[in-house]
């Protein structure tokens, strides 16, 4: 056994303790069999299985290089693997995403607060598990007489690490894979390779190294709007897009009305996520920037941007005398939402717990909260309220609160599409009631309401292009085909006629939405948004998609130089 240390010999004294050696060998075998059992119940397919085994080997060799004890190395490796699986399953239940390496790279107080908020007894459980783990490690240390050479362990670790990197880079993680709820360890490994490559090659944020221009007059800008400023309500319409764009779909009566603005026009919105990740649209709608500037790290955009990105719609509105509020339908610590939104100018962040919201409330629940907030706060000047709706969240293969649409008849498109449209019609009704309530409750008070769909649902590609197979659809999703990333936005006024509609063209990228909001409200643009309007005009409504990201990279550098983005 050349891999054993010379200090371990089969002398007569050693042979007098075969029981200890036998127990150690049985323990080592049991631990490796435990890893195989974990693999069989969580990893699927030859690729994921191989990557799991390489990760298992790398973990063991790492601990062997440090401790030289195979049993102890196997215990520590199994603990880490099981920890990844347990935490990943928990995260999937909470967010429909499995764990990734970035969850370790970006450990923030908000995420820990969210975890303990969901499971208040977790501190006690964690402490008990920690005590038990220490006891197991101490016992294993005493039972393990075998030693391994450091050099042999290091060579084995390097070989496994090389295999992990090569395999991960040969088949990069696809956007939909974290939403499958399987392959926890292998996906964690692959995300680690991708994240470290991204950070080393590109950094956290994509911006030009330098630009000749500067945002002039940013410090001296004073917002002096003409006329009475309207209250502004920005509504994020969960998972909503216009199904009339799908061929052969049977629509309910008056379906298209929900997607028309005050002027009768329908306007499309190019978003940066499909099937989920609302927070990407949230980031763009509040900052006026692109989540794609974070490259492969875009799924963590609110966590990375929290406290680092201060440029945004709420801060611009604050400069114009607005007080800013957010009605958030989850816990404020989720993906650092509270920290992020406060950084871009939200003064009062009200999360689901404070509102008394359940898991998935009908839209009228959040509209009623907005009405109450406006009633309380309007005396102090104009208010901005960011309202989330949630009733149209998946899954759509179950009937959500049938009492919301009494007398409803399915159009005949299949269970999922019909339930989806039923919820959309309930959302449309709740929105009309909200607008009517604003007019009734606040006569003479001007309101600007802007609504937008944050992303199409995950079944949209199959409805939009039923003739394509899954592989063709996957290629189009990966290439950001506009057909799969298009939702809508609308502009409405209550006791108010929207002012400047020059930026509200028929199709824009979501990053330009804050620009549209300010101009429709009749507010002067600060230097950063005035510069962004030039981008909109040059690019015909595009932002990140313009010139393969060159315009966005230039604009990001301008904001960095102006101190509106720091630490990236």
C-alpha positions in Angstrom: 0.0 0.0 0.0 2.3 2.8 -1.3 -0.3 5.4 -0.5 0.1 4.8 3.2 2.4 6.8 5.4 5.7 5.1 6.5 4.6 5.9 10.1 1.9 3.2 9.7 3.5 -0.3 9.7 2.2 -3.8 9.9 4.4 -4.7 12.9 3.5 -7.3 15.4 2.2 -4.6 17.7 -0.1 -3.3 14.9 -1.4 -6.8 14.2 -2.4 -7.2 17.8 -5.3 -4.7 17.2 -7.1 -6.1 14.1 -10.5 -5.2 15.6 -9.7 -1.4 15.6 -8.4 -1.7 12.0 -11.4 -3.7 10.9 -13.8 -1.2 12.5 -12.1 1.7 10.7 -12.2 -0.1 7.3 -15.9 -0.9 7.8 -16.6 2.7 8.8 -14.8 4.0 5.7 -16.7 1.6 3.5 -20.0 2.6 5.1 -19.3 6.2 4.6 -18.5 5.8 0.9 -21.6 3.6 0.4 -23.6 6.5 2.1 -22.3 8.8 -0.6 -23.3 6.4 -3.3 -26.8 6.2 -1.7 -27.0 10.1 -1.7 -26.0 10.0 -5.3 -28.7 7.5 -6.3 -31.5 9.5 -4.7 -30.5 13.0 -5.9 -28.4 12.8 -9.1 -29.9 11.8 -12.5 -28.0 11.0 -15.7 -24.4 10.0 -16.4 -23.2 13.6 -16.5 -24.5 14.5 -13.1 -23.4 11.2 -11.6 -19.9 11.5 -12.9 -19.6 15.1 -11.6 -20.9 14.0 -8.2 -18.3 11.3 -8.0 -15.5 13.7 -9.0 -16.8 16.2 -6.4 -16.9 13.4 -3.8 -13.3 12.4 -4.7 -12.1 16.0 -4.5 -13.6 16.6 -1.1 -12.1 13.4 0.3 -8.6 14.2 -1.1 -8.8 17.7 0.2 -9.4 16.5 3.8 -6.9 13.8 3.4 -4.2 16.3 2.4 -5.0 18.2 5.6 -5.7 15.4 8.1 -4.4 12.2 6.4 -7.2 10.1 8.0 -9.5 8.4 5.4 -12.4 7.8 7.8 -12.4 11.4 9.1 -12.1 12.7 5.5 -15.1 10.6 4.5 -17.2 11.9 7.5 -16.4 15.5 6.7 -17.1 15.0 3.0 -20.4 13.3 3.6 -21.4 16.0 6.0 -20.7 18.7 3.4 -22.5 16.8 0.6 -25.5 16.2 2.8 -25.5 19.8 3.9 -25.5 20.9 0.2 -28.4 18.6 -0.5 -30.5 19.6 2.5 -30.0 23.3 2.0 -30.6 23.0 -1.7 -33.9 21.2 -1.1 -34.9 23.9 1.4 -34.0 26.6 -1.1 -36.0 24.9 -3.8 -39.1 24.7 -1.6 -38.8 28.5 -0.8 -37.6 29.9 -4.2 -38.0 27.1 -6.8 -34.2 27.2 -7.3 -31.6 24.8 -6.1 -28.5 26.0 -4.3 -25.5 27.4 -6.2 -22.0 28.3 -5.4 -23.0 32.0 -5.4 -25.0 31.3 -2.3 -21.8 30.6 -0.5 -19.7 33.3 -2.2 -22.3 35.9 -1.3 -23.3 35.2 2.3 -25.3 38.2 3.5 -27.2 39.0 6.6 -30.6 39.3 4.8 -30.4 35.7 3.5 -29.5 34.4 7.0 -32.4 36.5 8.4 -34.7 35.0 5.8 -33.7 31.5 6.7 -34.2 32.0 10.5 -37.4 33.9 9.8 -38.9 30.9 8.0 -37.7 28.5 10.6 -37.4 30.3 14.0 -36.2 27.2 15.8 -33.4 26.6 13.3 -30.8 28.1 15.7 -31.5 25.4 18.3 -31.5 22.7 15.6 -28.3 24.0 14.1 -26.6 24.1 17.6 -27.7 20.5 18.3 -26.5 19.3 14.9 -23.2 21.1 15.5 -22.7 19.4 18.9 -23.6 16.0 17.4 -21.2 16.6 14.4 -18.3 17.4 16.8 -19.0 14.2 18.8 -19.0 12.1 15.6 -15.8 13.7 14.4 -14.1 13.1 17.7 -15.1 9.5 17.8 -14.0 9.0 14.2 -10.6 10.5 15.0 -10.1 8.0 17.7 -11.3 5.0 15.6 -9.2 5.7 12.5 -5.7 4.2 12.6 -5.1 4.5 8.8 -3.0 7.3 7.4 -2.5 8.5 3.8 0.5 10.3 2.3 -0.1 14.0 1.7 1.5 13.8 -1.7 -0.8 11.0 -2.8 -3.9 12.9 -1.5 -2.8 16.1 -3.3 -2.3 14.3 -6.6 -5.7 12.7 -6.3 -7.3 16.0 -5.4 -5.7 17.7 -8.4 -6.9 14.9 -10.7 -10.5 15.2 -9.4 -10.4 19.0 -9.6 -9.2 18.9 -13.2 -12.0 16.5 -14.0 -14.6 18.7 -12.3 -13.5 21.8 -14.2 -13.2 20.1 -17.6 -16.6 18.4 -17.3 -18.3 21.6 -16.0 -16.9 23.7 -18.8 -17.8 21.1 -21.5 -21.5 21.5 -20.6 -22.2 24.8 -18.9 -25.3 24.9 -16.6 -28.4 25.9 -18.5 -30.8 28.6 -17.2 -33.6 26.2 -16.5 -31.6 23.6 -14.6 -31.7 25.2 -11.1 -35.5 25.0 -11.4 -35.6 21.2 -11.7 -35.0 20.4 -8.1 -32.5 17.6 -8.7 -28.7 17.1 -9.1 -28.0 19.3 -6.1 -24.3 18.5 -5.6 -23.4 18.3 -9.3 -25.2 21.5 -10.1 -23.5 23.2 -7.1 -20.1 22.1 -8.5 -20.9 23.2 -12.0 -22.1 26.6 -10.7 -18.9 27.0 -8.8 -16.8 26.5 -11.8 -19.0 28.9 -13.8 -19.1 31.6 -11.1 -15.3 31.6 -10.4 -14.6 31.7 -14.2 -17.1 34.6 -14.5 -15.6 36.5 -11.6 -12.0 36.0 -12.8 -12.6 36.8 -16.4 -15.3 39.4 -16.2 -15.7 40.4 -12.6 -19.1 41.0 -11.0 -20.2 43.7 -13.4 -19.8 44.5 -17.0 -18.7 48.1 -17.8 -16.3 49.8 -20.1 -12.8 50.3 -18.7 -13.1 54.1 -19.4 -15.1 56.6 -21.4 -14.3 60.1 -22.3 -17.7 61.6 -21.4 -19.1 62.4 -18.0 -22.6 62.9 -16.6 -22.5 66.7 -16.3 -24.5 68.6 -13.7 -25.5 65.5 -11.6 -24.6 67.2 -8.3 -26.3 70.5 -9.1 -29.5 69.0 -10.6 -32.7 70.4 -9.0 -36.0 68.9 -9.9 -38.6 71.6 -10.5 -41.6 70.1 -12.2 -44.3 72.3 -13.7 -47.9 71.8 -12.4 -49.2 69.4 -9.8 -47.2 66.2 -9.5 -49.3 63.0 -9.8 -49.1 60.2 -7.4 -47.3 57.3 -9.2 -48.3 53.6 -8.9 -46.0 51.1 -10.6 -47.6 47.6 -10.8 -45.6 44.4 -11.4 -48.1 42.0 -13.0 -46.7 38.6 -12.1 -46.0 36.2 -15.0 -48.2 38.1 -17.4 -48.0 38.4 -21.2 -50.5 38.9 -24.0 -51.7 35.4 -25.0 -53.3 36.8 -28.2 -49.8 36.7 -29.7 -49.9 32.8 -29.6 -51.3 31.2 -32.8 -54.7 29.4 -32.5 -55.4 30.4 -28.9 -59.0 30.8 -27.9 -59.4 34.0 -25.8 -62.1 35.1 -23.3 -64.2 38.1 -24.2 -62.5 41.5 -23.7 -59.2 39.8 -23.0 -57.1 42.3 -25.0 -58.4 45.3 -22.9 -56.1 44.4 -20.0 -53.1 45.2 -22.3 -54.2 48.6 -23.6 -53.1 51.9 -22.3 -55.2 55.1 -21.8 -54.6 55.9 -25.5 -55.9 52.6 -26.8 -52.4 51.4 -27.8 -50.8 48.1 -26.8 -47.1 48.3 -26.0 -44.5 45.5 -25.7 -41.8 45.2 -23.1 -38.6 43.2 -23.7 -37.6 41.6 -20.4 -34.5 39.6 -19.4 -36.0 36.5 -17.9 -38.5 33.8 -19.0 -40.5 31.5 -16.7 -39.3 32.9 -13.4 -36.8 35.2 -11.6 -39.1 38.1 -11.0 -36.2 39.9 -9.2 -34.4 40.5 -12.6 -37.4 42.6 -13.8 -37.6 44.2 -10.3 -34.0 45.2 -10.6 -34.4 46.8 -14.0 -37.8 48.5 -13.3 -36.3 50.2 -10.2 -32.8 51.0 -11.4 -33.2 51.5 -15.2 -30.4 49.1 -15.8 -29.9 45.7 -17.2 -29.5 42.5 -15.1 -27.6 41.0 -18.0 -24.7 43.4 -17.1 -23.9 40.9 -14.3 -23.4 38.1 -16.9 -23.8 34.6 -15.4 -24.2 36.2 -12.0 -27.5 37.9 -12.9 -29.5 35.5 -10.9 -28.0 37.1 -7.8 -28.4 40.7 -9.1 -30.4 42.1 -6.1 -27.9 40.6 -3.6 -24.9 41.9 -5.5 -26.4 45.3 -6.2 -27.7 45.8 -2.6 -25.9 48.9 -1.3 -23.8 49.2 -4.4 -26.3 50.5 -7.0 -28.0 53.7 -5.9 -29.1 55.1 -9.2 -32.8 54.4 -9.8 -36.3 55.5 -10.2 -37.1 55.9 -6.4 -34.1 58.1 -5.8 -34.9 60.2 -8.8 -38.5 60.6 -7.6 -37.3 61.5 -4.1 -35.3 64.3 -5.7 -38.6 65.6 -7.1 -40.3 65.6 -3.7 -41.9 62.1 -3.7 -42.1 59.7 -0.8 -41.4 56.2 -1.9 -43.0 52.9 -0.8 -42.8 49.3 -1.8 -45.5 46.6 -1.1 -43.4 43.4 -1.3 -45.3 40.0 -1.4 -42.6 38.0 0.3 -40.2 38.3 3.3 -38.0 41.4 3.0 -34.9 39.4 3.4 -35.6 37.3 0.3 -32.7 37.8 -2.1 -31.8 41.0 -0.1 -34.9 42.7 -1.5 -35.2 45.1 1.4 -31.6 46.1 1.3 -31.5 46.4 -2.4 -34.7 48.5 -2.7 -33.7 50.8 0.1 -30.4 51.4 -1.7 -32.1 52.6 -4.8 -34.4 55.0 -2.8 -37.4 53.1 -1.3 -38.0 54.8 2.0 -40.6 52.5 3.4 -40.4 48.8 2.5 -43.5 46.9 3.6 -43.1 43.1 3.2 -45.6 40.3 3.3 -45.3 39.8 7.1 -46.1 43.4 7.8 -49.0 43.4 5.4 -50.3 40.1 6.9 -50.2 38.4 3.6 -50.6 34.7 3.1 -48.7 32.6 0.6 -50.5 33.8 -2.6 -53.0 36.5 -2.2 -55.4 37.7 -4.9 -54.4 41.0 -6.6 -57.1 42.9 -4.8 -55.3 42.2 -1.5 -52.3 44.3 -2.6 -54.4 46.9 -4.3 -56.3 47.4 -1.1 -53.1 47.8 0.8 -52.0 50.4 -1.7 -55.3 52.3 -1.3 -54.8 52.3 2.5 -51.2 53.5 2.2 -52.1 56.3 -0.2 -55.0 57.4 2.1 -52.5 57.6 5.1 -49.6 59.2 3.3 -51.0 61.5 0.6 -51.2 64.5 2.9 -47.4 64.8 3.0 -47.1 65.3 -0.8 -47.0 63.0 -3.8 -46.3 59.3 -3.2 -44.7 56.6 -5.3 -45.9 53.0 -4.6 -44.4 49.9 -6.1 -47.1 47.2 -6.0 -46.5 43.5 -6.7 -49.4 41.2 -7.7 -49.1 37.5 -7.2 -52.3 35.7 -8.2 -50.9 34.7 -11.6 -48.0 32.8 -10.1 -47.5 29.2 -11.2 -48.6 26.4 -11.0 -51.4 26.7 -13.4 -52.5 23.0 -13.4 -54.6 23.7 -10.2 -57.6 25.9 -9.9 -56.6 28.9 -7.7 -59.5 30.3 -5.7 -62.4 29.4 -8.0 -64.6 32.0 -6.3 -62.6 34.8 -7.9 -64.2 34.1 -11.3 -67.8 32.8 -10.7 -69.4 31.8 -13.9 -66.1 31.3 -15.7 -66.0 28.9 -18.6 -62.7 27.6 -19.9 -62.1 28.7 -23.5 -60.8 25.2 -24.4 -57.0 25.6 -24.7 -56.0 22.9 -22.2 -55.8 23.0 -18.4 -52.7 25.2 -18.0 -53.5 27.9 -20.6 -57.1 28.1 -19.5 -56.3 28.5 -15.9 -53.6 31.0 -16.8 -56.1 33.2 -18.6 -58.7 32.8 -15.9 -56.3 34.3 -13.4 -55.4 37.0 -15.9 -59.1 38.0 -16.2 -59.4 38.1 -12.4 -56.3 40.3 -12.4 -57.9 42.6 -15.0 -61.0 42.9 -12.9 -59.1 43.7 -9.7 -57.1 46.4 -11.6 -60.2 48.1 -12.9 -61.7 48.1 -9.4 -58.5 49.6 -8.1 -58.4 52.4 -10.7 -62.1 53.1 -10.0 -61.4 53.2 -6.3 -58.7 55.8 -6.8 -61.1 58.0 -8.7 -63.8 57.6 -6.1 -61.7 57.8 -2.9 -59.5 60.7 -4.0 -61.5 63.0 -6.2 -59.3 65.6 -7.9 -56.1 63.8 -6.9 -54.0 63.0 -10.0 -52.6 59.4 -10.4 -50.3 57.9 -13.0 -50.4 54.1 -13.1 -47.9 52.0 -15.0 -48.3 48.3 -15.2 -45.9 45.7 -16.7 -45.4 42.0 -17.0 -42.2 40.8 -15.3 -41.7 37.7 -17.5 -43.7 35.3 -19.6 -44.8 32.0 -18.0 -42.7 28.9 -18.4 -45.2 27.3 -20.8 -45.2 30.3 -23.2 -42.6 29.0 -25.7 -44.6 25.8 -26.3 -47.8 27.9 -26.9 -46.0 30.5 -29.0 -44.2 27.9 -31.2 -46.0 24.6 -30.9 -44.3 23.2 -34.0 -40.8 23.4 -32.4 -39.3 20.6 -30.3 -37.8 21.1 -26.9 -34.2 21.3 -28.2 -35.1 24.1 -30.6 -37.0 26.0 -28.0 -34.1 25.6 -25.6 -31.7 27.1 -28.2 -34.0 30.1 -28.7 -34.3 30.7 -24.9 -30.5 30.5 -24.5 -30.1 33.0 -27.4 -32.6 35.4 -25.8 -35.0 35.2 -28.8 -37.3 38.3 -28.4 -40.4 36.2 -29.0 -39.9 34.4 -25.6 -38.9 37.5 -23.7 -41.7 39.8 -24.6 -44.4 40.9 -22.1 -46.3 44.2 -22.0 -46.5 47.6 -20.4 -49.4 50.0 -20.0 -49.8 53.6 -19.0 -53.0 55.0 -17.4 -54.1 58.1 -15.7 -56.7 58.7 -13.0 -57.7 62.4 -12.9 -54.6 62.9 -14.9 -53.6 63.0 -18.5 -50.0 61.5 -19.0 -47.7 64.3 -20.1 -44.7 63.4 -22.3 -45.2 60.1 -24.1 -42.2 60.5 -26.4 -40.3 57.6 -24.8 -43.3 55.4 -24.5 -42.8 53.8 -27.9 -44.5 50.6 -29.0 -41.6 48.4 -27.8 -38.9 49.1 -25.2 -36.5 47.1 -23.1 -37.5 46.9 -19.4 -34.5 49.1 -18.4 -36.1 52.1 -20.0 -39.3 51.7 -18.0 -38.2 54.3 -15.2 -37.6 56.8 -18.0 -41.1 56.3 -19.4 -42.6 56.7 -15.9 -40.9 60.0 -15.2 -41.7 61.5 -18.5 -45.4 60.4 -18.4 -45.6 62.0 -15.0 -44.3 65.3 -16.4 -41.1 65.3 -14.3 -37.7 66.7 -15.5 -35.0 64.1 -16.0 -31.8 64.2 -14.0 -28.6 63.9 -16.0 -28.4 60.1 -15.8 -31.9 59.7 -17.2 -31.5 62.4 -19.7 -28.4 60.5 -21.0 -30.5 57.3 -21.0 -33.1 58.9 -23.2 -30.4 59.4 -25.8 -29.7 55.7 -25.6 -33.4 54.9 -26.1 -33.5 57.2 -29.1 -30.3 55.9 -30.7 -31.3 52.3 -30.1 -35.0 52.4 -31.0 -36.1 51.4 -27.5 -33.3 48.8 -26.9 -30.8 48.9 -24.1 -28.6 45.9 -23.4 -29.6 44.4 -26.7 -28.3 47.5 -28.5 -24.9 46.9 -30.2 -24.4 43.6 -28.4 -24.3 45.3 -25.0 -21.9 48.1 -25.9 -24.4 50.9 -25.0 -25.1 49.3 -21.6 -21.4 48.9 -20.9 -20.7 52.6 -21.7 -23.7 53.7 -19.6 -22.6 51.6 -16.7 -19.2 53.3 -16.8 -20.8 56.7 -16.8 -22.7 55.8 -13.6 -19.6 54.4 -11.9 -17.7 57.5 -12.7 -20.6 59.6 -11.3 -20.6 57.6 -8.0 -24.0 56.1 -8.7 -22.6 52.6 -8.8 -19.9 51.7 -6.3 -17.9 48.6 -5.3 -18.4 46.8 -8.6 
